[in-house]
């Protein structure tokens, strides 16, 4: 398992090829160009040679750059795809013309558009086809699915600036229709979008979180890719919704809506009836002033009910809603991470091989990671802390088995020390001291992903 990092500080991608014991590595740096500011990465096989390639969205250089892999961890013949003056912020892949080749989709910050690059089987791409999302639309979120059941992928866009969502319907040749617009109402500022089948009719419906007016909007699919007008469920005008997701958290085979409200320090749940309507909101207060930042859902206490874990930015706590079965008796448990830690990411894994899910969070200001072990009843032991190095300021964490010993390890992107940190797990909940690998002076790594890019079978 190897590591790929985008470093906007030095305009490079950095690849760490880990040997089988994960204690030594080869470091490869590939420039993305001066002032390119790489912002997002995806990994895929674009030229069908069974070797993973890397595609990078370069915000500053207004382009997409593809590094083709030899399969041994080295890369060749980077290809640059111009995006004009768009400032691409987000990149993803999908097969949009059903030719079994990977295509690229990007969200363009400056040009109010999304763009598609259709791929050939040799790793080359057609020129971009851009689709206007509306003047000053400022698209903030994308979701991809087949809304009209024609076996072609469509795109749903949350247009923050123009207070609407746009639907682009895919054709068989990889082109898209003009945007079909549905209003989310004046000053709504939709910030997040998700899809799911809310009325069990086997059609994909849409939900958005409206940042500006404190509600969620549901658009039900008429079975042909057209949608009902927005049906809103209010949370409150003083709320500031940051994220929406869907899932069946009360085990009734009907999708529910879960929202993070940073302004009111709350998690909101609208339980679904399975017919496209939703019950009265259930609200779970977290710590006052905590500003919930990120959330994950899992069953931490083996009661076959989904629990919600939330990381807070201001009060540096990890909050657990246990037995969140859409009822007032859901129990909130608060765990102090560390004063002034300013944690921003959370990961879940079984670190001590007791078949219970444990939690690890980063401690940005404290330059370390904090681990809490599950007691098998949804409560957690006092945190264990591991340093990531003086002034390392870990910005992001991920977990994987880096040395093929069937034990989970931890990897950190250290913004302050321009490095990647590796803590190898012993399998009993303990970890080695951190081993750091330089990402280059001034690189400031902020995000990290783990993949096998040299085909040496060092998989988790």
Secondary structure, 3 states (H helix, E strand, C coil): CEEEEEECCCCEEEEEEECCCCCCEEEEEEECCCCCCEEEEEEECCCCCCCCEEEEEECCCCEEEEEEECCCCCEEEEEEEECCCCCEEEEEEECCCCCCCCEEEEEECCCCEEEEECECCCCCECCCEEEECCCCCCEEEEEEECCCCCCCCEEEEEECCCCEEEEECECCCCCECCCEEEECCCCCCEEEEEEECCCCCCCCEEEEEECCCCEEEEECECCCCCECCCEEEECCCCCCEEEEEEECCCCCCCCEEEEEECCCCEEEEECECCCCCECCCEEEECCCCCCEEEEEEECCCCCCCCEEEEEECCCCEEEEEECCCCCCCCEEEEEECCCCCCCCCEEEECCCCCCCCEEEEEECCCCEEEEECECCCCCECCCEEEECCCCCCEEEEEEECCCCCCCCEEEEEECCCCEEEEECECCCCCECCCEEEECCCCCCCCCCEEECCCCCCCCC
